[in-house]
Amino acid sequence: MLCGTRAEGPATAPFFNPSTKCCTYVPVLPNFLVGRMLGDDSPAFAHGRATVEARLARPRIVTPLGIGRTPTDDRRYRTRAPSSFGRDRSMRCPHYLDEGGQCGIWRHRAAVCATWYCKHVRGAVGQRFWRTLHELLSAVERGLATWCARELRADAAATHEADRRRFGEWSGREREFFIECARLVDALRWEDIEHICGPEMAPLLSRTRAAFDELRSQAIPGRLRTGAFTVIGSHRGANIVEGYDGGDRLALPDAVLEALPYFDGSAPTPDILQTIRAATGLAMERDLVRLLVDFEILIPASSRE
């Protein structure tokens, strides 16, 4: 996503700023992860821990649930992200380290950063899996953060500066509070987490498992039709095509692009491939068809179509 030394043409989506990369988002940090960061005294984590300490010094965003964002952060992201994500230095994450351009808290990063990618090997299939996993892990973070606050008798409903006193007996010892949250969570097993987070976990787990099964599968749908896609331009003799909304682009030869209208859902996929070969001489290999499905250039069709 960083521009090379030569003009790349339309082969890739808009580039990121090398001084921001994709780190133009302020993550919410649940209390137990804050505790892990504060308790990580390894020399390699020193710079990252300093960025966490800096956010802790801003009482408006610190509550028993963890470290949040300011309304200004939220407003800036809502209004600028569509056009400036990955490019606007003013949106850069407070945990970004200038030296080396690394993430200061990567070792203990939250779900949003653990599951977000600008490109996906399996296109839309990969994107669906990571988005589903993000929903699951985010629910776990919320559930565990609330549980920690209640276990330590802090007010889990605290949401703003005036609520800082709601740390209860931990008031004035917020750093110790967060480290204790980490200790509580580190002792949990997955079964404990499911119990703590409640009934919302079951459907999230089911969807995540289904998305993972799809990610591992190489099966090709029985019938296919052409999906919605955009031809961005040409580059080095190939057509640059964008299908799903992930920003990934494929380079397709003319022969492949011209064969796509044959996929109209009217016949089983093997029959369509035979028709294409007989009519155009193009033999579309299984891997190519699966790639086009992954990137939603081709999408499953019902038997009625």
Secondary structure, 3 states (H helix, E strand, C coil): CECCCCCCHHHCCCCECCCCCCCCCCCCEEHHHHHHHHHCCCHHHHHHHHHHHHHHCCHHHEECCEECCCHHHHHHHHHHHHHHCCCCHHHCCCCEECCCCEECCHHHCCHHHHCCCCCCCCCHHHHHHHHHHHHHHHHHHHHHHHHHHHHCCCCCCCCCHHHHHHHHHHCCCHHHHHHHHHHHHHCCCHHHHHHHHCCCHHHHHHHHHHHHHHHHCCCCCCCEEECCCEEEEEECCEEEEECCCCCCCEEECHHHHHHHHHCECCCCHHHHHHHHHHHHCCCCCHHHHHHHHHCCCEEECCCCC
